[in-house]
Amino acid sequence: MLDRSFFARDSVVVAPELLGCIVTANGVSVRLTEVEAYREDDPASHSFRGVTGRTAVMFGPPGFLYVYFTYGMHYCANLVCGADGTGAGVLLRAGEVVEGVALARERRGEKIADRDLARGPARLAQAMGWGRADNGRDMVGAVRAGEPTAVVAGPRTGVAKAADTAWRFSIPGDRFVSPYKRHPKAPAAE
């Protein structure tokens, strides 16, 4: 299991090291295949404008879950990183359900293919059974190291600001990685 000191580092350092790790919650375990890093000085981060009622969890302590509601219909989850008081986290973008497949399918839908159970941040959160009540949940003891893996970095998906920042990390060629989608309001690629 990864301890609090693992998360108490820069989110850009932690993010690629999370690939291949296993996250367990609510009867489901997911092997992470894709993540994105966010920092307080990053205009694409929820913490960019400082501490609010919504973002307070992101400011530490590290190792906690920051869950937010997006597009009026989905939850997404970040693992809080960095020193206590620093607004940083790693968005859990995609993974492979390795334990609790039947429970994940019950949450996501009976006809959902295994590949799509947790391929995308909202799908992953739904498969894990995470919602508003999980915001601030301590995840130390719920994330275990996985096998070391190759890592590819690229621009983050779905953000309009700092869209070309190469803080999206994934396992190259893994079929559980979500497709890249540039935000329509993002400026042309640099």
BELURMO-V116013 format. One record per residue. PSI is psi in radians with two decimals (none if undefined). Layout:
BEGIN
psi->PSI
psi->PSI
END
This chain:
BEGIN
psi->2.52
psi->2.34
psi->3.09
psi->-0.58
psi->-0.49
psi->-0.74
psi->-0.30
psi->0.67
psi->3.01
psi->2.32
psi->-0.52
psi->-0.43
psi->-0.75
psi->-0.74
psi->-1.00
psi->-0.47
psi->-0.28
psi->-0.34
psi->2.30
psi->-0.23
psi->2.73
psi->2.17
psi->2.27
psi->2.30
psi->2.49
psi->0.67
psi->0.11
psi->2.46
psi->2.37
psi->2.32
psi->2.06
psi->2.28
psi->-0.25
psi->2.34
psi->2.87
psi->2.40
psi->2.53
psi->2.49
psi->2.87
psi->-0.56
psi->0.22
psi->2.04
psi->-0.24
psi->-0.12
psi->2.51
psi->-0.44
psi->-0.05
psi->-0.64
psi->0.12
psi->-3.03
psi->2.25
psi->3.03
psi->-0.66
psi->-0.71
psi->0.01
psi->-0.70
psi->-0.59
psi->-0.31
psi->0.25
psi->2.99
psi->2.86
psi->2.73
psi->0.04
psi->2.86
psi->2.20
psi->1.94
psi->2.31
psi->2.73
psi->2.33
psi->2.65
psi->0.38
psi->0.25
psi->-0.24
psi->2.64
psi->2.58
psi->2.77
psi->2.47
psi->2.59
psi->2.15
psi->2.36
psi->3.00
psi->-3.12
psi->2.61
psi->2.29
psi->-0.12
psi->2.25
psi->1.53
psi->2.68
psi->3.01
psi->2.05
psi->2.26
psi->1.79
psi->-0.67
psi->2.78
psi->3.08
psi->2.20
psi->2.07
psi->-0.27
psi->2.47
psi->0.54
psi->-0.77
psi->-0.69
psi->-0.72
psi->-0.71
psi->-0.63
psi->-0.68
psi->-0.60
psi->-0.48
psi->2.40
psi->-0.52
psi->0.11
psi->2.27
psi->2.61
psi->-0.73
psi->-0.56
psi->0.10
psi->-0.66
psi->0.52
psi->1.55
psi->2.55
psi->-0.68
psi->-0.68
psi->-0.74
psi->-0.83
psi->-0.71
psi->-0.77
psi->-0.64
psi->-0.21
psi->0.41
psi->2.46
psi->-2.91
psi->-0.67
psi->-0.31
psi->-0.13
psi->2.17
psi->0.11
psi->2.30
psi->2.11
psi->0.00
psi->2.21
psi->-0.11
psi->0.00
psi->2.14
psi->2.60
psi->2.54
psi->-2.96
psi->2.43
psi->2.56
psi->2.78
psi->2.66
psi->2.43
psi->2.45
psi->2.54
psi->-3.11
psi->2.61
psi->2.66
psi->2.50
psi->0.19
psi->2.46
psi->-0.57
psi->2.51
psi->0.66
psi->-0.45
psi->0.02
psi->2.15
psi->1.05
psi->0.34
psi->2.11
psi->2.40
psi->2.91
psi->2.03
psi->2.32
psi->0.00
psi->2.27
psi->-0.14
psi->0.07
psi->2.43
psi->2.75
psi->2.59
psi->2.33
psi->2.01
psi->2.39
psi->2.36
psi->-0.38
psi->-0.02
psi->2.47
psi->2.86
psi->2.53
psi->2.45
psi->none
END
